[in-house]
Amino acid sequence: MNANVDFTGVVLETDRLIIREWSEMDLEDFFEYAKVEGVGQMAGWNPHTSIQESKTILEMFIKGKKTFALELKENHKVIGSLGLETLSLSLSDEYENLV
């Protein structure tokens, strides 16, 4: 079962984080963490080599509306991202209505 979900305007909070939409104002913070060796490799992407590369990807995040910025409450610095993807899954008939 697939559902279209729009996360526009969604803001979630934990004790330490604000989980929110990306903004063009986040570019400097995004590039700062995305250029660090080892940060993106576990998620399947290489370190960013220019702020222009980060800008292009940030624009995709904003347009796609399925990747959140992880912002530290204490200093309002973006320290990471959280992406949501559609799960393509086929269930046998006996499990179809459980989703």
C-alpha positions as CSV (number, residue, x, y, z in Angstrom):
1,M,0.0,0.0,0.0
2,N,1.4,3.4,-1.0
3,A,0.2,6.7,0.3
4,N,1.0,10.2,-0.8
5,V,2.1,12.2,2.3
6,D,2.8,15.9,2.3
7,F,5.1,17.0,5.1
8,T,4.9,20.7,4.3
9,G,4.9,22.7,7.6
10,V,5.5,19.7,9.8
11,V,7.8,20.4,12.8
12,L,8.7,17.8,15.3
13,E,10.6,18.4,18.5
14,T,12.7,16.3,20.9
15,D,14.5,17.5,24.0
16,R,17.5,18.5,21.8
17,L,16.3,18.7,18.2
18,I,13.9,20.5,15.9
19,I,13.0,18.3,13.0
20,R,11.7,20.6,10.2
21,E,11.6,21.4,6.5
22,W,14.8,22.6,4.9
23,S,15.2,26.3,4.0
24,E,17.6,28.1,1.6
25,M,19.0,29.7,4.8
26,D,20.4,26.3,5.8
27,L,23.0,26.2,3.0
28,E,26.0,27.1,5.0
29,D,25.2,24.5,7.8
30,F,24.4,21.8,5.2
31,F,27.7,22.3,3.4
32,E,29.6,22.4,6.7
33,Y,28.5,18.9,7.7
34,A,28.1,17.4,4.2
35,K,31.8,18.1,3.2
36,V,33.1,16.1,6.2
37,E,34.7,12.7,5.2
38,G,32.7,9.8,6.7
39,V,29.5,11.7,7.3
40,G,27.6,10.7,4.1
41,Q,29.3,7.4,3.2
42,M,27.1,5.4,5.5
43,A,24.1,6.8,3.8
44,G,25.5,6.1,0.3
45,W,26.8,9.6,-0.7
46,N,30.2,11.1,-1.0
47,P,31.4,14.3,0.8
48,H,30.3,17.5,-0.9
49,T,33.2,19.2,-2.7
50,S,31.6,22.6,-3.2
51,I,28.9,24.8,-1.8
52,Q,27.3,24.7,-5.2
53,E,26.9,21.0,-5.0
54,S,25.3,21.4,-1.6
55,K,23.0,24.1,-3.0
56,T,21.8,21.8,-5.8
57,I,21.1,19.0,-3.3
58,L,19.4,21.4,-0.9
59,E,17.1,22.6,-3.7
60,M,16.1,19.0,-4.3
61,F,15.4,18.5,-0.6
62,I,13.2,21.6,-0.5
63,K,11.3,20.7,-3.7
64,G,11.0,17.0,-2.8
65,K,9.4,17.7,0.6
66,K,10.5,14.3,2.0
67,T,13.8,15.2,3.7
68,F,13.9,17.0,7.0
69,A,16.6,19.2,8.5
70,L,17.8,18.2,12.0
71,E,18.5,21.4,13.9
72,L,20.0,21.6,17.4
73,K,17.8,23.7,19.7
74,E,20.7,25.1,21.6
75,N,22.3,27.0,18.7
76,H,19.8,26.5,15.8
77,K,22.5,24.8,13.7
78,V,21.5,22.2,11.2
79,I,23.6,19.0,12.0
80,G,22.0,16.4,9.7
81,S,19.0,15.3,7.7
82,L,16.3,12.7,7.9
83,G,14.8,11.4,4.6
84,L,11.6,9.5,4.1
85,E,11.1,7.2,1.2
86,T,8.2,5.2,-0.1
87,L,8.6,1.5,0.7
88,S,7.8,-0.7,-2.2
89,L,6.6,-3.9,-0.7
90,S,4.3,-6.7,-1.9
91,L,2.5,-8.6,0.9
92,S,0.7,-11.8,0.6
93,D,-3.1,-11.5,0.8
94,E,-3.3,-12.6,4.4
95,Y,-1.1,-9.6,5.5
96,E,-2.4,-6.9,3.1
97,N,-4.9,-5.4,5.5
98,L,-2.5,-5.2,8.4
99,V,-0.6,-2.2,6.8
